[in-house]
């Protein structure tokens, strides 16, 4: 439990720095996320320079959201940053593919269907999804965010939320997802 508290404390400190306009937060986040972002971009036909560009762009997105008051703290900052990087990188690859006269070679993982998180970030329906998640309430909202946003395994969710086992989480996730879909189809 101490590591969870540390994560909350660390992210809270960084968000506070950002709200005050202290660019030290960007340095901290850049250093903390460089390895994960570089690994992702390099594994998907990019270079280290591409990775640093993507990380800088993701940090600008986060900075602007926090400074404008539009940032909703739903997951670790590192999770948000990596998700933004993935979306930015996939868009860049798609643009290159359209502009390129021949096929562009890159990792097949980069061309798979977007995850629910990617859809949430990219979708015009993001507000509707957020509103529907609010209507769901806990524990469904928490379970779905842990699974789709934080990418926890079913076993990790069972432990974090006190469920009996992964099968119970799987069943509850199915029920919560159906409830979310019902809220979304009503709107």
OpenMM code with the backbone's topology and positions (N, CA, C; nanometers):
from openmm import Vec3, app, unit

residues = "UNK UNK UNK UNK UNK UNK UNK UNK UNK UNK UNK UNK UNK UNK UNK UNK UNK UNK UNK UNK UNK UNK UNK UNK UNK UNK UNK UNK UNK UNK UNK UNK UNK UNK UNK UNK UNK UNK UNK UNK UNK UNK UNK UNK UNK UNK UNK UNK UNK UNK UNK UNK UNK UNK UNK UNK UNK UNK UNK UNK UNK UNK UNK UNK UNK UNK UNK UNK UNK UNK UNK UNK UNK UNK UNK UNK UNK UNK UNK UNK UNK UNK UNK UNK UNK UNK UNK UNK UNK UNK UNK UNK UNK UNK UNK UNK UNK UNK UNK UNK UNK UNK UNK UNK UNK UNK UNK UNK UNK UNK UNK UNK UNK UNK UNK UNK UNK UNK UNK UNK UNK UNK UNK UNK UNK UNK UNK UNK UNK UNK UNK UNK UNK UNK UNK UNK UNK UNK UNK UNK UNK UNK UNK UNK UNK UNK UNK UNK UNK UNK UNK UNK UNK UNK UNK UNK UNK UNK UNK UNK UNK UNK UNK UNK UNK UNK UNK UNK UNK UNK UNK UNK UNK UNK UNK UNK UNK UNK UNK UNK UNK UNK UNK UNK UNK UNK UNK".split()
positions = [
    Vec3(0.0820, -0.1191, 0.0000),
    Vec3(0.0000, 0.0000, 0.0000),
    Vec3(0.0862, 0.1253, 0.0000),
    Vec3(0.2057, 0.1173, 0.0533),
    Vec3(0.2942, 0.2328, 0.0583),
    Vec3(0.3292, 0.2810, -0.0823),
    Vec3(0.3457, 0.1892, -0.1773),
    Vec3(0.3793, 0.2303, -0.3127),
    Vec3(0.2646, 0.3073, -0.3768),
    Vec3(0.1411, 0.2719, -0.3466),
    Vec3(0.0264, 0.3452, -0.3986),
    Vec3(0.0266, 0.4859, -0.3423),
    Vec3(0.0543, 0.4994, -0.2138),
    Vec3(0.0595, 0.6315, -0.1519),
    Vec3(0.1702, 0.7146, -0.2155),
    Vec3(0.2847, 0.6526, -0.2400),
    Vec3(0.3962, 0.7240, -0.3029),
    Vec3(0.3555, 0.7734, -0.4407),
    Vec3(0.2877, 0.6890, -0.5166),
    Vec3(0.2431, 0.7280, -0.6509),
    Vec3(0.1476, 0.8470, -0.6416),
    Vec3(0.0544, 0.8425, -0.5473),
    Vec3(-0.0398, 0.9522, -0.5328),
    Vec3(0.0326, 1.0796, -0.4914),
    Vec3(0.1257, 1.0663, -0.3986),
    Vec3(0.2011, 1.1815, -0.3505),
    Vec3(0.2858, 1.2406, -0.4631),
    Vec3(0.3546, 1.1566, -0.5366),
    Vec3(0.4417, 1.2016, -0.6449),
    Vec3(0.3613, 1.2716, -0.7541),
    Vec3(0.2526, 1.2113, -0.7995),
    Vec3(0.1696, 1.2725, -0.9035),
    Vec3(0.1059, 1.4020, -0.8526),
    Vec3(0.0624, 1.4023, -0.7277),
    Vec3(0.0014, 1.5228, -0.6712),
    Vec3(0.1030, 1.6369, -0.6680),
    Vec3(0.2256, 1.6051, -0.6326),
    Vec3(0.3320, 1.7062, -0.6287),
    Vec3(0.3578, 1.7623, -0.7693),
    Vec3(0.3643, 1.6726, -0.8670),
    Vec3(0.3893, 1.7161, -1.0050),
    Vec3(0.2733, 1.8013, -1.0561),
    Vec3(0.1521, 1.7596, -1.0291),
    Vec3(0.0356, 1.8380, -1.0725),
    Vec3(0.0347, 1.9753, -1.0057),
    Vec3(0.0735, 1.9801, -0.8796),
    Vec3(0.0805, 2.1082, -0.8099),
    Vec3(0.1842, 2.1991, -0.8755),
    Vec3(0.3004, 2.1427, -0.9099),
    Vec3(0.4038, 2.2212, -0.9791),
    Vec3(0.3495, 2.2759, -1.1116),
    Vec3(0.2782, 2.1913, -1.1853),
    Vec3(0.2233, 2.2340, -1.3142),
    Vec3(0.1205, 2.3454, -1.2965),
    Vec3(0.0346, 2.3305, -1.1984),
    Vec3(-0.0679, 2.4327, -1.1751),
    Vec3(-0.0046, 2.5677, -1.1428),
    Vec3(0.1115, 2.5635, -1.0761),
    Vec3(0.1828, 2.6871, -1.0420),
    Vec3(0.2702, 2.7369, -1.1569),
    Vec3(0.2749, 2.6610, -1.2686),
    Vec3(0.3538, 2.7024, -1.3837),
    Vec3(0.5016, 2.6694, -1.3724),
    Vec3(0.5361, 2.5789, -1.2818),
    Vec3(0.6761, 2.5413, -1.2610),
    Vec3(0.7151, 2.4331, -1.3615),
    Vec3(0.8052, 2.4677, -1.4527),
    Vec3(0.8444, 2.3762, -1.5592),
    Vec3(0.9316, 2.2606, -1.5107),
    Vec3(0.9707, 2.2624, -1.3857),
    Vec3(1.0444, 2.1491, -1.3275),
    Vec3(0.9597, 2.0219, -1.3390),
    Vec3(0.8274, 2.0368, -1.3342),
    Vec3(0.7377, 1.9216, -1.3485),
    Vec3(0.7619, 1.8520, -1.4816),
    Vec3(0.7854, 1.9297, -1.5869),
    Vec3(0.8082, 1.8720, -1.7196),
    Vec3(0.9389, 1.7927, -1.7230),
    Vec3(1.0405, 1.8445, -1.6569),
    Vec3(1.1694, 1.7749, -1.6504),
    Vec3(1.1529, 1.6416, -1.5772),
    Vec3(1.0822, 1.6448, -1.4664),
    Vec3(1.0591, 1.5231, -1.3875),
    Vec3(0.9844, 1.4200, -1.4719),
    Vec3(0.8770, 1.4635, -1.5381),
    Vec3(0.7968, 1.3712, -1.6192),
    Vec3(0.8743, 1.3209, -1.7404),
    Vec3(0.9532, 1.4058, -1.8018),
    Vec3(1.0328, 1.3641, -1.9168),
    Vec3(1.1278, 1.2527, -1.8757),
    Vec3(1.2005, 1.2741, -1.7662),
    Vec3(1.2961, 1.1736, -1.7188),
    Vec3(1.2262, 1.0434, -1.6777),
    Vec3(1.1117, 1.0563, -1.6127),
    Vec3(1.0405, 0.9382, -1.5632),
    Vec3(0.9789, 0.8546, -1.6742),
    Vec3(0.9451, 0.9172, -1.7881),
    Vec3(0.8738, 0.8462, -1.8946),
    Vec3(0.9574, 0.8194, -2.0185),
    Vec3(1.0797, 0.8660, -2.0207),
    Vec3(1.1651, 0.8530, -2.1387),
    Vec3(1.1822, 0.7069, -2.1805),
    Vec3(1.2118, 0.6189, -2.0887),
    Vec3(1.2400, 0.4794, -2.1224),
    Vec3(1.1179, 0.4104, -2.1842),
    Vec3(1.0017, 0.4254, -2.1218),
    Vec3(0.8800, 0.3592, -2.1725),
    Vec3(0.8418, 0.4121, -2.3104),
    Vec3(0.8511, 0.5423, -2.3282),
    Vec3(0.8140, 0.6030, -2.4565),
    Vec3(0.9136, 0.5629, -2.5652),
    Vec3(1.0417, 0.5665, -2.5328),
    Vec3(1.1437, 0.5274, -2.6304),
    Vec3(1.1238, 0.3827, -2.6727),
    Vec3(1.0974, 0.2970, -2.5774),
    Vec3(1.0749, 0.1553, -2.6082),
    Vec3(0.9559, 0.1393, -2.7030),
    Vec3(0.8450, 0.2061, -2.6723),
    Vec3(0.7262, 0.1939, -2.7572),
    Vec3(0.7536, 0.2438, -2.8992),
    Vec3(0.8083, 0.3625, -2.9118),
    Vec3(0.8287, 0.4224, -3.0439),
    Vec3(0.9314, 0.3434, -3.1239),
    Vec3(1.0397, 0.3016, -3.0603),
    Vec3(1.1421, 0.2253, -3.1327),
    Vec3(1.0889, 0.0889, -3.1762),
    Vec3(1.0010, 0.0293, -3.0976),
    Vec3(0.9410, -0.0994, -3.1350),
    Vec3(0.8362, -0.0843, -3.2450),
    Vec3(0.8027, 0.0395, -3.2781),
    Vec3(0.7025, 0.0662, -3.3816),
    Vec3(0.7590, 0.1593, -3.4888),
    Vec3(0.8785, 0.1233, -3.5383),
    Vec3(0.9423, 0.1883, -3.6530),
    Vec3(0.9900, 0.3307, -3.6297),
    Vec3(1.0117, 0.3686, -3.5076),
    Vec3(1.0598, 0.5031, -3.4801),
    Vec3(1.2026, 0.5036, -3.4298),
    Vec3(1.2538, 0.6221, -3.4117),
    Vec3(1.3890, 0.6412, -3.3607),
    Vec3(1.3819, 0.7008, -3.2204),
    Vec3(1.4959, 0.7091, -3.1564),
    Vec3(1.5022, 0.7722, -3.0253),
    Vec3(1.4612, 0.9188, -3.0355),
    Vec3(1.5025, 0.9849, -3.1428),
    Vec3(1.4621, 1.1247, -3.1633),
    Vec3(1.3107, 1.1368, -3.1794),
    Vec3(1.2503, 1.0432, -3.2543),
    Vec3(1.1041, 1.0426, -3.2687),
    Vec3(1.0383, 1.0287, -3.1312),
    Vec3(1.0934, 0.9389, -3.0495),
    Vec3(1.0371, 0.9136, -2.9165),
    Vec3(1.0433, 1.0405, -2.8315),
    Vec3(1.1553, 1.1092, -2.8371),
    Vec3(1.1677, 1.2319, -2.7577),
    Vec3(1.0713, 1.3392, -2.8073),
    Vec3(1.0516, 1.3467, -2.9389),
    Vec3(0.9530, 1.4407, -2.9940),
    Vec3(0.8125, 1.4078, -2.9437),
    Vec3(0.7773, 1.2800, -2.9487),
    Vec3(0.6445, 1.2377, -2.9050),
    Vec3(0.6251, 1.2657, -2.7557),
    Vec3(0.7282, 1.2380, -2.6768),
    Vec3(0.7192, 1.2622, -2.5332),
    Vec3(0.7006, 1.4111, -2.5058),
    Vec3(0.7746, 1.4939, -2.5760),
    Vec3(0.7596, 1.6390, -2.5576),
    Vec3(0.6185, 1.6846, -2.5954),
    Vec3(0.5660, 1.6308, -2.7046),
    Vec3(0.4297, 1.6675, -2.7450),
    Vec3(0.3277, 1.6223, -2.6406),
    Vec3(0.3457, 1.5017, -2.5871),
    Vec3(0.2539, 1.4508, -2.4848),
    Vec3(0.2606, 1.5368, -2.3591),
    Vec3(0.3795, 1.5803, -2.3231),
    Vec3(0.3934, 1.6654, -2.2055),
    Vec3(0.3263, 1.8013, -2.2272),
    Vec3(0.3309, 1.8511, -2.3492),
    Vec3(0.2628, 1.9770, -2.3806),
    Vec3(0.1115, 1.9587, -2.3668),
    Vec3(0.0603, 1.8452, -2.4155),
    Vec3(-0.0829, 1.8166, -2.4019),
    Vec3(-0.1216, 1.8159, -2.2540),
    Vec3(-0.0443, 1.7445, -2.1721),
    Vec3(-0.0729, 1.7367, -2.0287),
    Vec3(-0.0627, 1.8750, -1.9652),
    Vec3(0.0443, 1.9485, -1.9951),
    Vec3(0.0661, 2.0821, -1.9397),
    Vec3(-0.0540, 2.1724, -1.9695),
    Vec3(-0.0975, 2.1730, -2.0960),
    Vec3(-0.2089, 2.2591, -2.1350),
    Vec3(-0.3386, 2.2189, -2.0661),
    Vec3(-0.3612, 2.0883, -2.0545),
    Vec3(-0.4826, 2.0420, -1.9862),
    Vec3(-0.4815, 2.0825, -1.8388),
    Vec3(-0.3685, 2.0630, -1.7726),
    Vec3(-0.3588, 2.0966, -1.6300),
    Vec3(-0.3720, 2.2475, -1.6112),
    Vec3(-0.3006, 2.3255, -1.6905),
    Vec3(-0.3004, 2.4718, -1.6750),
    Vec3(-0.4376, 2.5322, -1.7059),
    Vec3(-0.5136, 2.4681, -1.7968),
    Vec3(-0.6454, 2.5213, -1.8315),
    Vec3(-0.7545, 2.4718, -1.7361),
    Vec3(-0.7189, 2.3779, -1.6484),
    Vec3(-0.8166, 2.3227, -1.5557),
    Vec3(-0.9002, 2.2114, -1.6156),
    Vec3(-0.8611, 2.1605, -1.7334),
    Vec3(-0.9378, 2.0559, -1.8010),
    Vec3(-0.8824, 1.9161, -1.7787),
    Vec3(-0.7870, 1.9004, -1.6898),
    Vec3(-0.7292, 1.7684, -1.6664),
    Vec3(-0.8055, 1.6992, -1.5552),
    Vec3(-0.8512, 1.5775, -1.5833),
    Vec3(-0.9198, 1.4948, -1.4843),
    Vec3(-0.8252, 1.3838, -1.4424),
    Vec3(-0.7884, 1.3818, -1.3174),
    Vec3(-0.6925, 1.2837, -1.2672),
    Vec3(-0.7649, 1.1521, -1.2425),
    Vec3(-0.7593, 1.0633, -1.3431),
    Vec3(-0.8258, 0.9335, -1.3336),
    Vec3(-0.7271, 0.8181, -1.3264),
    Vec3(-0.6016, 0.8439, -1.3560),
    Vec3(-0.4997, 0.7386, -1.3579),
    Vec3(-0.3630, 0.8032, -1.3365),
    Vec3(-0.2617, 0.7184, -1.3226),
    Vec3(-0.1267, 0.7692, -1.3054),
    Vec3(-0.0904, 0.8611, -1.4217),
    Vec3(-0.0096, 0.9607, -1.3937),
    Vec3(0.0342, 1.0520, -1.4990),
    Vec3(0.1109, 0.9773, -1.6067),
    Vec3(0.1900, 0.8785, -1.5678),
    Vec3(0.2662, 0.8018, -1.6667),
    Vec3(0.1724, 0.7275, -1.7617),
    Vec3(0.0616, 0.6783, -1.7119),
    Vec3(-0.0366, 0.6092, -1.7962),
    Vec3(-0.0953, 0.7065, -1.8978),
    Vec3(-0.1298, 0.8253, -1.8526),
    Vec3(-0.1845, 0.9274, -1.9420),
    Vec3(-0.0826, 0.9643, -2.0497),
    Vec3(0.0415, 0.9870, -2.0088),
    Vec3(0.1460, 1.0292, -2.1029),
    Vec3(0.1700, 0.9226, -2.2088),
    Vec3(0.1837, 0.7970, -2.1674),
    Vec3(0.2088, 0.6895, -2.2634),
    Vec3(0.0894, 0.6739, -2.3587),
    Vec3(-0.0306, 0.6883, -2.3091),
    Vec3(-0.1491, 0.6784, -2.3957),
    Vec3(-0.1493, 0.7900, -2.5001),
    Vec3(-0.1148, 0.9115, -2.4594),
    Vec3(-0.1083, 1.0223, -2.5546),
    Vec3(0.0005, 0.9968, -2.6580),
    Vec3(0.1149, 0.9490, -2.6127),
    Vec3(0.2254, 0.9181, -2.7052),
    Vec3(0.1801, 0.8150, -2.8080),
    Vec3(0.1131, 0.7096, -2.7624),
    Vec3(0.0676, 0.6057, -2.8551),
    Vec3(-0.0248, 0.6652, -2.9612),
    Vec3(-0.1175, 0.7489, -2.9184),
    Vec3(-0.2098, 0.8098, -3.0141),
    Vec3(-0.1372, 0.9017, -3.1117),
    Vec3(-0.0479, 0.9844, -3.0604),
    Vec3(0.0277, 1.0746, -3.1474),
    Vec3(0.1122, 0.9958, -3.2466),
    Vec3(0.1773, 0.8896, -3.1988),
    Vec3(0.2650, 0.8104, -3.2852),
    Vec3(0.1846, 0.7369, -3.3924),
    Vec3(0.0724, 0.6796, -3.3536),
    Vec3(-0.0103, 0.6096, -3.4521),
    Vec3(-0.0624, 0.7059, -3.5585),
    Vec3(-0.0971, 0.8276, -3.5182),
    Vec3(-0.1407, 0.9273, -3.6156),
    Vec3(-0.0275, 0.9651, -3.7102),
    Vec3(0.0927, 0.9788, -3.6557),
    Vec3(0.2065, 1.0131, -3.7409),
    Vec3(0.2340, 0.9005, -3.8398),
    Vec3(0.2288, 0.7759, -3.7929),
    Vec3(0.2507, 0.6629, -3.8832),
    Vec3(0.1439, 0.6593, -3.9925),
    Vec3(0.0207, 0.6874, -3.9563),
    Vec3(-0.0880, 0.6876, -4.0555),
    Vec3(-0.0655, 0.7977, -4.1586),
    Vec3(-0.0228, 0.9154, -4.1138),
    Vec3(0.0069, 1.0249, -4.2067),
    Vec3(0.1201, 0.9871, -4.3002),
    Vec3(0.2240, 0.9250, -4.2446),
    Vec3(0.3369, 0.8829, -4.3280),
    Vec3(0.2931, 0.7801, -4.4308),
    Vec3(0.2041, 0.6914, -4.3896),
    Vec3(0.1549, 0.5880, -4.4799),
    Vec3(0.0780, 0.6518, -4.5955),
    Vec3(-0.0020, 0.7534, -4.5670),
    Vec3(-0.0778, 0.8220, -4.6718),
    Vec3(0.0140, 0.8988, -4.7660),
    Vec3(0.1192, 0.9582, -4.7119),
    Vec3(0.2102, 1.0394, -4.7914),
    Vec3(0.3134, 0.9562, -4.8652),
    Vec3(0.3391, 0.8358, -4.8167),
    Vec3(0.4427, 0.7505, -4.8735),
    Vec3(0.3929, 0.6823, -4.9999),
    Vec3(0.4747, 0.6820, -5.1075),
    Vec3(0.4325, 0.6158, -5.2307),
    Vec3(0.4285, 0.4638, -5.2174),
    Vec3(0.5113, 0.4069, -5.1307),
    Vec3(0.5147, 0.2625, -5.1121),
    Vec3(0.4703, 0.2256, -4.9727),
    Vec3(0.4539, 0.0963, -4.9477),
    Vec3(0.4123, 0.0548, -4.8146),
    Vec3(0.5208, 0.0854, -4.7123),
    Vec3(0.4773, 0.1266, -4.5943),
    Vec3(0.5677, 0.1574, -4.4848),
    Vec3(0.5778, 0.0345, -4.3952),
    Vec3(0.6985, -0.0082, -4.3687),
    Vec3(0.7187, -0.1251, -4.2836),
    Vec3(0.7225, -0.0821, -4.1376),
    Vec3(0.6391, -0.1434, -4.0555),
    Vec3(0.6461, -0.1194, -3.9127),
    Vec3(0.5782, -0.2329, -3.8388),
    Vec3(0.5989, -0.2330, -3.7107),
    Vec3(0.5496, -0.3384, -3.6226),
    Vec3(0.3981, -0.3526, -3.6356),
    Vec3(0.3494, -0.4759, -3.6439),
    Vec3(0.2061, -0.5013, -3.6614),
    Vec3(0.1245, -0.4492, -3.5434),
    Vec3(0.1860, -0.4423, -3.4249),
    Vec3(0.1118, -0.3921, -3.3095),
    Vec3(0.0659, -0.2485, -3.3310),
    Vec3(0.1387, -0.1719, -3.4120),
    Vec3(0.1026, -0.0323, -3.4350),
    Vec3(-0.0197, -0.0192, -3.5252),
    Vec3(-0.0563, -0.1257, -3.5985),
    Vec3(-0.1689, -0.1164, -3.6908),
    Vec3(-0.2926, -0.1869, -3.6384),
    Vec3(-0.2860, -0.2449, -3.5213),
    Vec3(-0.4031, -0.3130, -3.4690),
    Vec3(-0.5097, -0.2112, -3.4336),
    Vec3(-0.6319, -0.2588, -3.4161),
    Vec3(-0.7409, -0.1700, -3.3791),
    Vec3(-0.7054, -0.0963, -3.2518),
    Vec3(-0.7496, 0.0296, -3.2400),
    Vec3(-0.7192, 0.1048, -3.1195),
    Vec3(-0.7851, 0.0422, -2.9968),
    Vec3(-0.7204, 0.0591, -2.8836),
    Vec3(-0.7756, 0.0081, -2.7584),
    Vec3(-0.8913, 0.0979, -2.7162),
    Vec3(-0.9697, 0.0538, -2.6191),
    Vec3(-1.0765, 0.1408, -2.5688),
    Vec3(-1.0225, 0.2753, -2.5188),
    Vec3(-0.9028, 0.2739, -2.4628),
    Vec3(-0.8429, 0.3986, -2.4179),
    Vec3(-0.8162, 0.4902, -2.5362),
    Vec3(-0.7615, 0.4364, -2.6456),
    Vec3(-0.7365, 0.5164, -2.7642),
    Vec3(-0.8666, 0.5759, -2.8166),
    Vec3(-0.9716, 0.4942, -2.8173),
    Vec3(-1.1020, 0.5434, -2.8624),
    Vec3(-1.1507, 0.6569, -2.7736),
    Vec3(-1.1312, 0.6409, -2.6427),
    Vec3(-1.1762, 0.7421, -2.5481),
    Vec3(-1.1058, 0.8743, -2.5732),
    Vec3(-0.9752, 0.8696, -2.5932),
    Vec3(-0.8975, 0.9917, -2.6133),
    Vec3(-0.9315, 1.0544, -2.7474),
    Vec3(-0.9434, 0.9741, -2.8508),
    Vec3(-0.9633, 1.0256, -2.9859),
    Vec3(-1.1086, 1.0598, -3.0165),
    Vec3(-1.1986, 0.9998, -2.9493),
    Vec3(-1.3396, 1.0094, -2.9847),
    Vec3(-1.4013, 1.1449, -2.9525),
    Vec3(-1.4938, 1.1847, -3.0373),
    Vec3(-1.5739, 1.3032, -3.0074),
    Vec3(-1.6716, 1.2728, -2.8953),
    Vec3(-1.6874, 1.1471, -2.8653),
    Vec3(-1.7814, 1.1062, -2.7621),
    Vec3(-1.7177, 1.0971, -2.6247),
    Vec3(-1.5979, 1.1500, -2.6081),
    Vec3(-1.5263, 1.1380, -2.4805),
    Vec3(-1.6091, 1.1925, -2.3644),
    Vec3(-1.6732, 1.3037, -2.3833),
    Vec3(-1.7541, 1.3603, -2.2758),
    Vec3(-1.8708, 1.2681, -2.2415),
    Vec3(-1.9330, 1.2101, -2.3446),
    Vec3(-2.0433, 1.1180, -2.3194),
    Vec3(-1.9946, 0.9970, -2.2404),
    Vec3(-1.8774, 0.9480, -2.2750),
    Vec3(-1.8226, 0.8322, -2.2039),
    Vec3(-1.7938, 0.8699, -2.0590),
    Vec3(-1.7326, 0.9872, -2.0376),
    Vec3(-1.7037, 1.0325, -1.9012),
    Vec3(-1.8319, 1.0447, -1.8204),
    Vec3(-1.9349, 1.1061, -1.8816),
    Vec3(-2.0634, 1.1213, -1.8128),
    Vec3(-2.1251, 0.9860, -1.7797),
    Vec3(-2.1181, 0.8934, -1.8753),
    Vec3(-2.1735, 0.7593, -1.8514),
    Vec3(-2.0973, 0.6886, -1.7398),
    Vec3(-1.9660, 0.7046, -1.7364),
    Vec3(-1.8865, 0.6446, -1.6292),
    Vec3(-1.9264, 0.7027, -1.4942),
    Vec3(-1.9534, 0.8330, -1.4913),
    Vec3(-1.9973, 0.8962, -1.3664),
    Vec3(-2.1313, 0.8370, -1.3214),
    Vec3(-2.2220, 0.8164, -1.4163),
    Vec3(-2.3530, 0.7611, -1.3828),
    Vec3(-2.3411, 0.6180, -1.3308),
    Vec3(-2.2415, 0.5449, -1.3822),
    Vec3(-2.2215, 0.4067, -1.3370),
    Vec3(-2.1921, 0.4013, -1.1883),
    Vec3(-2.1115, 0.4955, -1.1422),
    Vec3(-2.0720, 0.4951, -1.0018),
    Vec3(-1.9741, 0.3831, -0.9718),
    Vec3(-1.9277, 0.3813, -0.8472),
    Vec3(-1.8372, 0.2746, -0.8044),
    Vec3(-1.9198, 0.1522, -0.7713),
    Vec3(-1.8713, 0.0320, -0.7840),
    Vec3(-1.7358, -0.0053, -0.8220),
    Vec3(-1.7151, -0.0190, -0.9728),
    Vec3(-1.8218, -0.0075, -1.0511),
    Vec3(-1.8072, -0.0269, -1.1964),
    Vec3(-1.7095, 0.0723, -1.2587),
    Vec3(-1.7229, 0.1993, -1.2238),
    Vec3(-1.6342, 0.3006, -1.2814),
    Vec3(-1.4888, 0.2659, -1.2496),
    Vec3(-1.4630, 0.2342, -1.1250),
    Vec3(-1.3256, 0.2026, -1.0839),
    Vec3(-1.2748, 0.0785, -1.1561),
    Vec3(-1.3562, -0.0248, -1.1636),
    Vec3(-1.3159, -0.1493, -1.2293),
    Vec3(-1.2834, -0.1249, -1.3770),
    Vec3(-1.3703, -0.0531, -1.4473),
    Vec3(-1.3465, -0.0284, -1.5900),
    Vec3(-1.2239, 0.0588, -1.6127),
    Vec3(-1.2043, 0.1584, -1.5278),
    Vec3(-1.0854, 0.2430, -1.5417),
    Vec3(-0.9577, 0.1639, -1.5141),
    Vec3(-0.9613, 0.0780, -1.4123),
    Vec3(-0.8433, -0.0036, -1.3837),
    Vec3(-0.8117, -0.0961, -1.5009),
    Vec3(-0.9152, -0.1532, -1.5615),
    Vec3(-0.8927, -0.2483, -1.6701),
    Vec3(-0.8526, -0.1786, -1.8003),
    Vec3(-0.9299, -0.0793, -1.8423),
    Vec3(-0.9057, -0.0178, -1.9729),
    Vec3(-0.8055, 0.0977, -1.9693),
    Vec3(-0.8053, 0.1759, -1.8633),
    Vec3(-0.7176, 0.2922, -1.8575),
    Vec3(-0.5811, 0.2545, -1.8002),
    Vec3(-0.5802, 0.1905, -1.6828),
    Vec3(-0.4536, 0.1530, -1.6180),
    Vec3(-0.3986, 0.0215, -1.6701),
    Vec3(-0.4801, -0.0523, -1.7466),
    Vec3(-0.4413, -0.1803, -1.8055),
    Vec3(-0.3991, -0.2833, -1.7003),
    Vec3(-0.4723, -0.2839, -1.5876),
    Vec3(-0.4485, -0.3853, -1.4851),
    Vec3(-0.5012, -0.5195, -1.5363),
    Vec3(-0.4392, -0.6253, -1.4905),
    Vec3(-0.4899, -0.7592, -1.5215),
    Vec3(-0.6105, -0.7867, -1.4318),
    Vec3(-0.6858, -0.8902, -1.4666),
    Vec3(-0.8012, -0.9263, -1.3844),
    Vec3(-0.7579, -0.9633, -1.2432),
    Vec3(-0.6440, -1.0306, -1.2324),
    Vec3(-0.5919, -1.0691, -1.1009),
    Vec3(-0.5557, -0.9456, -1.0177),
    Vec3(-0.4924, -0.8468, -1.0832),
    Vec3(-0.4551, -0.7241, -1.0117),
    Vec3(-0.5790, -0.6488, -0.9638),
    Vec3(-0.6823, -0.6481, -1.0467),
    Vec3(-0.8064, -0.5803, -1.0084),
    Vec3(-0.8711, -0.6526, -0.8909),
    Vec3(-0.8706, -0.7853, -0.8953),
    Vec3(-0.9281, -0.8630, -0.7845),
    Vec3(-0.8602, -0.8260, -0.6531),
    Vec3(-0.7292, -0.8170, -0.6554),
    Vec3(-0.6537, -0.7815, -0.5358),
    Vec3(-0.6836, -0.6381, -0.4929),
    Vec3(-0.6791, -0.5452, -0.5880),
    Vec3(-0.6976, -0.4035, -0.5571),
    Vec3(-0.8378, -0.3723, -0.5053),
    Vec3(-0.9381, -0.4436, -0.5584),
    Vec3(-1.0761, -0.4112, -0.5230),
    Vec3(-1.1392, -0.5104, -0.4254),
    Vec3(-1.0632, -0.6109, -0.3858),
    Vec3(-1.1135, -0.7049, -0.2864),
    Vec3(-1.2110, -0.8081, -0.3395),
    Vec3(-1.2043, -0.8390, -0.4697),
    Vec3(-1.2882, -0.9445, -0.5259),
    Vec3(-1.2272, -1.0803, -0.4931),
    Vec3(-1.3087, -1.1848, -0.4966),
    Vec3(-1.2626, -1.3187, -0.4612),
    Vec3(-1.1530, -1.3691, -0.5540),
    Vec3(-1.1700, -1.3469, -0.6852),
    Vec3(-1.0715, -1.3962, -0.7820),
    Vec3(-1.0923, -1.3274, -0.9172),
    Vec3(-1.0080, -1.3650, -1.0130),
    Vec3(-1.0129, -1.3042, -1.1464),
    Vec3(-1.1438, -1.3356, -1.2183),
    Vec3(-1.1991, -1.4526, -1.1966),
    Vec3(-1.3256, -1.4889, -1.2608),
    Vec3(-1.4394, -1.3983, -1.2142),
    Vec3(-1.4388, -1.3640, -1.0867),
    Vec3(-1.5394, -1.2721, -1.0344),
    Vec3(-1.5249, -1.1357, -1.1001),
    Vec3(-1.4006, -1.0906, -1.1152),
    Vec3(-1.3742, -0.9622, -1.1809),
    Vec3(-1.4219, -0.9672, -1.3253),
    Vec3(-1.3939, -1.0776, -1.3939),
    Vec3(-1.4342, -1.0918, -1.5341),
    Vec3(-1.5858, -1.0796, -1.5478),
    Vec3(-1.6578, -1.1456, -1.4602),
    Vec3(-1.8039, -1.1403, -1.4628),
    Vec3(-1.8533, -0.9986, -1.4328),
    Vec3(-1.7961, -0.9363, -1.3312),
    Vec3(-1.8370, -0.8003, -1.2930),
    Vec3(-1.8019, -0.7015, -1.4043),
    Vec3(-1.6862, -0.7185, -1.4678),
    Vec3(-1.6451, -0.6304, -1.5777),
    Vec3(-1.7462, -0.6397, -1.6923),
    Vec3(-1.7915, -0.7602, -1.7223),
    Vec3(-1.8901, -0.7801, -1.8279),
    Vec3(-2.0192, -0.7048, -1.7935),
    Vec3(-2.0649, -0.7192, -1.6694),
    Vec3(-2.1871, -0.6506, -1.6266),
    Vec3(-2.1707, -0.4990, -1.6334),
    Vec3(-2.0555, -0.4506, -1.5893),
    Vec3(-2.0297, -0.3062, -1.5893),
    Vec3(-2.0208, -0.2518, -1.7314),
    Vec3(-1.9566, -0.3282, -1.8183),
    Vec3(-1.9435, -0.2851, -1.9573),
    Vec3(-2.0809, -0.2778, -2.0235),
    Vec3(-2.1661, -0.3748, -1.9963),
    Vec3(-2.3025, -0.3733, -2.0512),
    Vec3(-2.3799, -0.2532, -1.9976),
    Vec3(-2.3654, -0.2229, -1.8699),
    Vec3(-2.4336, -0.1071, -1.8108),
    Vec3(-2.3834, 0.0223, -1.8753),
    Vec3(-2.2536, 0.0315, -1.8982),
    Vec3(-2.1955, 0.1490, -1.9637),
    Vec3(-2.2521, 0.1635, -2.1058),
    Vec3(-2.2592, 0.0520, -2.1779),
    Vec3(-2.3144, 0.0556, -2.3134),
    Vec3(-2.4588, 0.1037, -2.3133),
    Vec3(-2.5361, 0.0621, -2.2120),
    Vec3(-2.6755, 0.1066, -2.2033),
    Vec3(-2.6834, 0.2575, -2.1815),
    Vec3(-2.5983, 0.3112, -2.0941),
    Vec3(-2.5956, 0.4565, -2.0730),
    Vec3(-2.5588, 0.5282, -2.2027),
    Vec3(-2.4647, 0.4726, -2.2771),
    Vec3(-2.4195, 0.5384, -2.3986),
    Vec3(-2.5245, 0.5333, -2.5091),
    Vec3(-2.6033, 0.4265, -2.5151),
    Vec3(-2.7052, 0.4178, -2.6204),
    Vec3(-2.8264, 0.5057, -2.5888),
    Vec3(-2.8440, 0.5412, -2.4624),
    Vec3(-2.9544, 0.6307, -2.4239),
    Vec3(-2.9268, 0.7731, -2.4673),
    Vec3(-2.7990, 0.8097, -2.4778),
    Vec3(-2.7635, 0.9486, -2.5073),
    Vec3(-2.7654, 0.9794, -2.6538),
] * unit.nanometer
topology = app.Topology()
chain = topology.addChain("A")
for resn in residues:
    res = topology.addResidue(resn, chain)
    for name in ("N", "CA", "C"):
        topology.addAtom(name, app.Element.getBySymbol(name[0]), res)
